[in-house]
């Protein structure tokens, strides 16, 4: 079977069937454990979020009292990951000092996988990045965090733009090397090195960092995504790109996205790939820009989800980008569309560093090329992201005096 078809079948399978980490496997062993069950949660793992003012010692005592064991702690969000039995959740939620308790939901990569190669990059001209480069190619003070399967930081077309401040949350080490390929592909779309006589050109010439939260099969947990988001913010990432998702809402993930937004970040996430109405999380949260996929004819890709939270669309079919071991491959999916928007946001911030995240978000929406029904609609949102117009607006816009507040709930 051709390799492209194997990738396509794997991508569709991963999206339709949400895989759980093997029963009783250690919580960091997902990278080496084969996919086993068709559950939507990591077996035996629960996330507990405490109210403000509860000390770590008090948190540990409460967890132990209810029969759980604290595995990890996220102090910024006041949450802990707990190994517990099925009765733990119901009993723990009754504690007055507990804000909420939820399972550690599974998330997965949202893609259908399918050298001077610039002429093969139809997405670049579609979003008018080639015109925008006459004004701004990117500033290395701007950093994009790729929350994904890691990045092949040795890739010939990525290493010069790579920032080593990321982390591997799957294996719990500081080496977020990509063993799946999805994260490397997304990284190349956003920021592959330009004018180096190699491969492709990324949308922006900014720094990219890797928060590895998906294992070799493109599967991960809510907890690891949350840790990746918080760490990216603390590592000075301005844009957080998430080509992953789940149809199950997580309060912990919502809290992490709200934290990043309040810290001034732009968050971008994939709408989902099962071709129906209904946006995946975290793209469905109000603090996140939801991105759908279009083809070369500016039509919504048949696999691209749509709905009331749709904000922007970008090229997502037959997209050429970087792949581990100095390779370049084509992939399709809302995963591919997402880093196009992240890259344009990076160009806007490179041009005008005084802008707030709401300003950048407004620019992207206001300058998008309208597609589908006139004005905003559920399939195309505000339209196709337009790098050229976005930069033109950023050149003249001064920072807003007020920032529109965003609620901590889905739109």
C-alpha positions as CSV (number, residue, x, y, z in Angstrom):
1,X,0.0,0.0,0.0
2,X,1.5,3.4,-0.9
3,X,2.7,5.4,2.2
4,X,0.3,8.3,1.5
5,X,-2.7,5.9,1.7
6,X,-1.4,4.4,4.9
7,X,-1.2,7.9,6.4
8,X,-4.7,8.7,5.2
9,X,-6.3,5.6,6.7
10,X,-4.4,6.2,10.0
11,X,-5.5,9.8,10.2
12,X,-9.2,9.0,9.6
13,X,-9.0,6.2,12.1
14,X,-7.4,8.4,14.8
15,X,-10.2,11.0,14.3
16,X,-13.2,8.6,14.3
17,X,-11.9,6.4,17.2
18,X,-10.6,8.3,20.2
19,X,-8.0,6.1,21.8
20,X,-7.2,5.7,25.5
21,X,-3.9,5.0,27.0
22,X,-3.4,1.3,27.9
23,X,-5.0,0.3,31.2
24,X,-2.7,0.6,34.2
25,X,0.1,2.0,32.1
26,X,2.2,4.7,33.9
27,X,0.9,8.2,33.0
28,X,4.1,9.1,31.0
29,X,4.3,5.8,29.1
30,X,1.9,6.7,26.3
31,X,4.8,7.1,23.8
32,X,5.7,3.4,24.2
33,X,2.3,1.8,24.8
34,X,0.3,0.6,21.8
35,X,-3.2,2.0,21.4
36,X,-5.6,-0.3,23.1
37,X,-9.1,0.7,24.2
38,X,-11.7,2.9,22.5
39,X,-12.3,5.1,25.6
40,X,-12.2,8.9,25.7
41,X,-10.2,9.2,28.9
42,X,-6.8,8.1,30.3
43,X,-7.5,5.1,32.4
44,X,-7.5,5.8,36.1
45,X,-6.5,9.4,35.8
46,X,-8.5,12.4,37.1
47,X,-7.8,16.1,37.2
48,X,-8.7,18.0,40.4
49,X,-8.8,21.8,40.4
50,X,-8.8,23.5,43.8
51,X,-10.1,26.9,44.8
52,X,-7.7,29.7,45.5
53,X,-5.9,29.6,48.8
54,X,-5.6,25.8,49.2
55,X,-2.0,24.8,49.9
56,X,-0.2,22.0,48.2
57,X,0.0,20.1,51.5
58,X,-3.8,20.4,52.0
59,X,-4.4,19.3,48.4
60,X,-2.3,16.2,48.9
61,X,-4.1,15.3,52.2
62,X,-7.6,15.7,50.5
63,X,-6.5,13.5,47.6
64,X,-5.1,10.8,49.9
65,X,-8.2,10.9,52.1
66,X,-10.4,10.0,49.1
67,X,-8.1,7.2,48.0
68,X,-6.1,9.0,45.3
69,X,-2.4,9.6,44.6
70,X,-1.1,12.9,43.2
71,X,0.9,12.3,40.1
72,X,1.7,15.8,38.9
73,X,0.9,19.4,39.9
74,X,0.1,22.5,37.8
75,X,0.4,25.4,40.3
76,X,-0.4,28.1,37.9
77,X,-3.9,26.7,37.4
78,X,-4.1,25.2,40.9
79,X,-4.8,21.7,39.5
80,X,-3.3,18.3,40.1
81,X,-3.3,15.0,38.1
82,X,-4.5,12.1,40.3
83,X,-4.3,8.4,40.0
84,X,-7.7,7.2,41.5
85,X,-10.4,4.6,41.3
86,X,-13.8,5.3,39.8
87,X,-15.4,6.4,43.0
88,X,-12.9,9.1,43.6
89,X,-14.5,11.7,41.3
90,X,-17.9,11.6,43.0
91,X,-16.6,11.8,46.5
92,X,-13.9,14.5,45.8
93,X,-16.2,16.9,44.2
94,X,-18.2,17.3,47.4
95,X,-15.2,18.9,49.1
96,X,-15.8,22.7,49.6
97,X,-12.2,23.5,48.7
98,X,-12.5,21.8,45.3
99,X,-13.6,23.8,42.3
100,X,-14.1,20.9,39.9
101,X,-13.1,17.3,39.1
102,X,-13.0,15.7,35.7
103,X,-11.4,12.8,33.9
104,X,-8.1,13.2,32.0
105,X,-9.7,13.3,28.5
106,X,-7.8,12.0,25.5
107,X,-7.0,14.4,22.6
108,X,-5.6,13.5,19.2
109,X,-4.0,15.0,16.1
110,X,-6.5,16.5,13.6
111,X,-5.1,15.6,10.2
112,X,-5.7,13.4,7.2
113,X,-2.2,12.8,5.9
114,X,-2.2,12.3,2.3
115,X,14.6,21.0,-2.3
116,X,13.4,24.1,-3.6
117,X,9.7,23.2,-3.5
118,X,8.2,26.7,-3.1
119,X,6.3,26.4,-6.4
120,X,4.3,23.5,-4.9
121,X,3.1,25.6,-1.9
122,X,-0.2,26.8,-3.1
123,X,-1.3,27.8,0.4
124,X,1.3,30.6,0.6
125,X,-0.1,32.5,-2.4
126,X,-3.6,31.7,-1.4
127,X,-3.3,33.7,1.9
128,X,-1.1,36.3,0.1
129,X,1.9,35.7,2.3
130,X,4.2,36.2,-0.7
131,X,2.9,39.8,-0.9
132,X,3.1,40.4,2.8
133,X,6.8,39.4,2.7
134,X,7.5,42.6,0.9
135,X,6.6,44.4,4.1
136,X,7.5,41.9,6.8
137,X,9.0,38.4,6.9
138,X,9.1,38.0,10.7
139,X,10.9,39.0,13.8
140,X,12.8,36.5,15.9
141,X,11.5,38.2,19.1
142,X,8.1,36.6,18.2
143,X,7.7,32.9,19.2
144,X,5.1,30.4,18.1
145,X,4.6,27.4,20.4
146,X,3.6,24.2,18.4
147,X,1.5,22.1,20.9
148,X,1.7,18.8,19.1
149,X,3.8,15.7,18.7
150,X,7.1,17.6,19.0
151,X,9.4,19.0,16.2
152,X,12.3,17.4,14.4
153,X,14.6,20.3,15.4
154,X,17.4,18.8,13.3
155,X,15.5,19.3,10.1
156,X,17.4,21.2,7.5
157,X,14.5,23.6,7.0
158,X,13.6,24.2,10.7
159,X,16.7,24.2,12.8
160,X,17.6,27.8,12.2
161,X,14.2,29.0,13.5
162,X,14.0,26.5,16.3
163,X,13.9,27.6,20.0
164,X,14.9,25.0,22.5
165,X,12.8,26.2,25.4
166,X,10.0,23.6,24.9
167,X,9.4,20.3,26.7
168,X,8.4,16.7,26.1
169,X,5.3,16.1,28.4
170,X,4.8,12.6,27.0
171,X,8.2,11.3,28.2
172,X,8.8,13.9,30.9
173,X,12.1,15.3,29.6
174,X,13.4,18.3,27.8
175,X,13.8,16.7,24.4
176,X,10.6,17.3,22.4
177,X,11.8,15.3,19.4
178,X,8.9,14.4,17.0
179,X,8.4,10.6,16.6
180,X,5.1,11.0,14.7
181,X,5.7,13.7,12.0
182,X,2.5,15.8,12.6
183,X,4.2,18.5,14.7
184,X,7.1,18.8,12.3
185,X,4.7,19.3,9.4
186,X,2.7,22.0,11.3
187,X,6.0,23.7,12.3
188,X,7.1,24.0,8.7
189,X,3.9,25.6,7.6
190,X,4.2,28.3,10.3
191,X,7.9,29.0,10.1
192,X,10.2,26.9,7.9
193,X,13.4,28.8,7.0
194,X,13.1,31.0,4.0
195,X,15.8,31.8,1.4
196,X,18.1,29.0,2.4
197,X,18.1,27.1,-1.0
198,X,16.3,24.2,0.8
199,X,12.8,22.8,0.8
200,X,9.9,25.2,1.5
201,X,9.2,28.6,2.9
202,X,7.2,29.0,6.1
203,X,4.6,31.8,6.5
204,X,6.8,33.7,9.0
205,X,10.4,33.9,9.9
206,X,10.0,33.8,13.7
207,X,11.0,31.4,16.4
208,X,9.2,28.1,16.9
209,X,9.2,26.0,20.1
210,X,7.8,22.5,20.7
211,X,5.5,21.4,23.5
212,X,5.3,17.7,22.9
213,X,1.9,16.5,24.1
214,X,1.1,13.8,21.5
215,X,2.8,10.4,21.3
216,X,4.0,8.5,18.2
217,X,0.4,7.7,17.3
218,X,-0.8,11.3,17.6
219,X,-2.6,10.6,20.8
220,X,-2.3,12.6,24.1
221,X,-4.2,13.7,27.2
222,X,-5.9,16.9,28.3
223,X,-3.4,17.1,31.2
224,X,-0.4,17.2,28.9
225,X,-2.0,19.7,26.6
226,X,-2.7,21.9,29.7
227,X,0.9,21.6,30.9
228,X,2.1,22.5,27.4
229,X,0.0,25.6,27.2
230,X,1.1,26.9,30.6
231,X,4.8,26.1,29.9
232,X,4.6,27.9,26.5
233,X,3.2,31.0,28.1
234,X,6.0,30.9,30.7
235,X,8.5,30.5,27.9
236,X,7.4,33.7,26.3
237,X,5.5,32.3,23.4
238,X,3.2,34.9,21.8
239,X,1.2,32.5,19.6
240,X,0.0,29.0,20.7
241,X,-0.8,26.7,17.8
242,X,-2.9,23.6,18.5
243,X,-3.6,21.2,15.6
244,X,-5.3,18.7,17.9
245,X,-8.6,18.3,19.7
246,X,-11.5,16.3,21.1
247,X,-15.2,16.6,21.1
248,X,-15.3,16.4,24.9
249,X,-15.2,19.7,26.8
250,X,-12.6,19.9,29.5
251,X,-12.8,22.6,32.3
252,X,-9.1,22.3,32.9
253,X,-8.3,22.9,29.2
254,X,-10.7,25.8,29.2
255,X,-8.9,27.3,32.3
256,X,-5.5,26.9,30.6
257,X,-6.7,28.6,27.5
258,X,-8.2,31.5,29.5
259,X,-4.9,31.8,31.4
260,X,-2.9,32.1,28.2
261,X,-5.3,34.6,26.7
262,X,-5.2,36.8,29.9
263,X,-1.4,36.6,29.7
264,X,-1.6,38.2,26.2
265,X,-1.2,35.2,23.9
266,X,-3.1,34.4,20.7
267,X,-4.4,30.8,20.7
268,X,-5.2,29.1,17.4
269,X,-6.8,25.6,17.1
270,X,-8.1,23.2,14.4
271,X,-11.9,22.9,13.9
272,X,-11.9,19.2,13.4
273,X,-11.8,16.7,10.6
274,X,-15.0,14.6,10.6
275,X,-16.8,16.9,8.0
276,X,-19.9,17.8,10.1
277,X,-21.3,20.6,12.1
278,X,-19.7,20.7,15.5
279,X,-16.3,22.2,16.5
280,X,-13.7,20.4,18.5
281,X,-12.2,21.6,21.7
282,X,-10.1,23.7,22.3
283,X,-11.1,25.5,19.1
284,X,-14.6,25.8,20.5
285,X,-13.5,27.9,23.5
286,X,-14.0,31.7,23.1
287,X,-10.4,32.4,23.9
288,X,-9.2,30.4,20.9
289,X,-9.4,31.2,17.2
290,X,-11.1,28.3,15.4
291,X,-9.7,27.5,12.0
292,X,-11.3,25.5,9.2
293,X,-9.8,24.2,6.0
294,X,-10.3,25.2,2.4
295,X,-9.0,23.7,-0.9
296,X,-7.3,25.5,-3.9
297,X,-10.7,26.5,-5.2
298,X,-11.5,28.3,-1.9
299,X,-14.2,25.8,-1.1
300,X,-14.5,24.2,2.4
301,X,-12.8,20.9,2.4
302,X,-15.2,18.0,2.8
303,X,-13.6,16.9,6.0
304,X,-13.5,20.3,7.7
305,X,-15.9,20.7,10.6
306,X,-18.0,23.9,10.9
307,X,-20.2,25.6,13.4
308,X,-21.0,28.7,15.3
309,X,-17.5,29.1,16.6
310,X,-15.9,29.2,13.2
311,X,-13.6,32.2,12.9
312,X,-11.2,31.8,10.0
313,X,-10.3,29.4,7.3
314,X,-6.9,28.6,5.6
315,X,-5.5,26.2,3.1
316,X,-5.8,22.6,4.4
317,X,-5.7,20.3,1.4
318,X,-2.6,18.7,-0.1
319,X,-0.3,21.0,1.9
320,X,3.5,20.5,1.4
321,X,5.6,20.9,4.5
322,X,8.5,19.5,6.5
323,X,8.7,16.0,7.8
324,X,11.2,14.2,10.1
325,X,14.6,13.2,8.7
326,X,14.8,16.1,6.3
327,X,11.8,15.0,4.3
328,X,8.9,16.9,2.8
329,X,5.4,15.4,2.5
330,X,1.9,16.4,1.6
331,X,-0.8,16.3,4.3
332,X,-4.4,17.5,4.5
333,X,-6.5,18.6,7.5
334,X,-7.6,21.4,9.7
335,X,-4.3,20.7,11.4
336,X,-2.5,22.1,8.3
337,X,-4.8,25.2,8.2
338,X,-4.1,26.1,11.8
339,X,-0.4,27.0,11.5
340,X,-1.1,29.2,8.5
341,X,-3.2,31.4,10.8
342,X,-0.5,31.2,13.5
343,X,2.1,32.3,11.0
344,X,0.0,35.3,9.9
345,X,-0.5,36.3,13.5
346,X,3.2,36.2,14.0
347,X,3.8,38.4,10.9
348,X,1.3,41.0,12.4
349,X,3.0,41.0,15.7
350,X,6.4,41.2,14.0
351,X,5.2,44.4,12.2
352,X,3.6,46.0,15.3
353,X,4.8,44.8,18.6
354,X,2.5,47.2,20.5
355,X,-0.7,45.4,19.6
356,X,-2.5,43.4,22.2
357,X,-3.8,39.9,21.4
358,X,-7.4,41.2,20.9
359,X,-6.0,43.7,18.4
360,X,-4.3,41.0,16.4
361,X,-7.4,38.8,16.5
362,X,-9.5,41.7,15.3
363,X,-7.1,42.4,12.5
364,X,-7.2,38.8,11.3
365,X,-11.0,38.7,11.3
366,X,-11.5,42.2,9.8
367,X,-9.0,41.7,6.9
368,X,-10.0,38.1,6.0
369,X,-11.2,37.5,2.4
370,X,-14.9,36.8,2.6
371,X,-16.0,33.3,1.3
372,X,-19.3,31.5,1.2
373,X,-22.3,33.5,2.2
374,X,-21.8,37.3,2.5
375,X,-20.3,38.2,5.9
376,X,-19.6,35.8,8.7
377,X,-21.1,32.3,8.2
378,X,-20.7,28.9,10.0
379,X,-18.6,27.2,7.3
380,X,-16.0,29.9,6.6
381,X,-16.3,32.2,9.6
382,X,-15.0,35.7,8.6
383,X,-13.2,34.1,5.7
384,X,-9.8,33.1,4.4
385,X,-6.9,34.7,6.4
386,X,-5.2,37.4,4.4
387,X,-1.6,38.1,5.3
388,X,-1.2,41.0,3.0
389,X,-4.2,43.0,4.2
390,X,-3.5,42.0,7.8
391,X,0.0,43.5,7.6
392,X,-1.3,46.6,5.9
393,X,-3.7,47.2,8.8
394,X,-1.1,46.4,11.4
395,X,1.2,49.1,10.0
396,X,-1.4,51.8,10.7
397,X,-3.2,50.6,13.8
398,X,-2.2,51.9,17.2
399,X,-2.8,49.8,20.3
400,X,-6.3,49.8,21.6
401,X,-7.1,51.6,24.8
402,X,-9.4,48.8,26.0
403,X,-9.5,45.1,25.4
404,X,-12.7,43.3,24.9
405,X,-13.1,40.8,27.7
406,X,-13.6,37.1,26.9
407,X,-15.6,34.7,29.0
408,X,-14.1,31.5,30.3
409,X,-16.8,29.5,28.5
410,X,-17.4,28.2,25.0
411,X,-19.0,30.7,22.6
